[in-house]
Amino acid sequence: MKEEEVNRCQIQDWYPKFKSVSIKTLIYELPESFVDYLLDDHGPFLLPVSITNEDALPNRIHNPEEEEDYQVLEGSGDEAEQPPSPPSFPELELKIKESIELLGGAVFPKLNWSAPKDSAWISTTGTLRCTSFSEIALLLRASDSLIHDLCHAYDSCIDKSLSRPANFYLALRKWYPSLRPEMEFRCFVWDGRLVGISQREVTGFYPGLLEKKNDLEVVIRQFFLDKVNPSFELVNYTFDVYVKKDDRVKLVDFNPWGAFTLPLLFTWEELEQKCGEEEDEDVVEFRIVESHCAVRPGLKTAVPYDYLDVSPGSGWDQFLRNADQELQRQTRSPEAGG
């Protein structure tokens, strides 16, 4: 992987070219002071002061008696350790407020490459849906996965010369409450050829996908040939799509081939082996979860993934092993080819 491949997958780079076939999005360059705020891991977890008095956790109960416990009493020995004042980003907040209104009142955020999916558990809805600057700040500040964008985006590059991009961007994407997670798919492209498609949401079994599998492959392949392949500069990459009820396809995201990109129902070893084989260009392996036994664990546990014990011998380790075995059984079966 090279730096150019990583850079081409930044949303502010690819979205203008694919705006007509993607989710409606507004993108803003982040001030460096806000980037510093996201990276600050010293001291208490503080949300920015909202100039519009919006609360990221509106349903929490404020108990004045308990809050008094945190006040430093005059004359105590702790006077020199006053708690830090929360930051404020009034210009950014006003831009975000205007953007949310333009996008219908609700958005989901992402930075150059990643969305804070690992922190959805902390929001009042358990999703990435945001209606205010405070909710966006909460998701971004609580996310560990965004540290990749902020500090480690180029770590896998063989020509690494950068530690971070010159600028960071916040993309606000229109929230569609009717979207069905089972209709999002990750597509794998090697040497300009579509070699694999995987169900994106692998933590659930959706029986309806079994009968739609062949039709879905046709519309996704055609979207790749007509819209993606002629316009995207890279030859090795992945892209995510969403298939609507009327079979229209929407582009969701681009990611580099390999490294930090999840291969989902494939492994990178399998994909690279397929790329080394001389096969008909029309052959695309399409994998979906075909039974309850093949689902994968994910953030539906409502806690950060890092809190799960996946060490050898643990319950989750055995669960993953069973899921891998079931997936291999499905892909070897005569029906697996669709």
Secondary structure, 3 states (H helix, E strand, C coil): CCHHHHHHCCHHHHHHHHHHHECCEEEEECCHHHHHHHHCCCCCCCCCCCCCCCCCCCCCCCCHHHHHCCCCCCCCCCCCCCCCCCCCCHHHHHHHHHHHHHCCCCEEEECCCCCCHHHHHHCCCCCCCECCHHHHHHHHHHCCCHHHHHHHCCCCCCCCCCCCCCCCEEEEEECCCCCCHHHEEEEEEECCEEEEEEECCCCCCCCHHHHHHHHHHHHHHHHHHHHHCCCCCCCCEEEEEEECCCCCEEEEEEEECCCCCCCCCCCHHHHHHHHHCCCCCCCCEEECCCCHHHCCCCHHHCCCHHHCCCCCCCHHHHHHHHHHHHHHHHHHCHHHHC
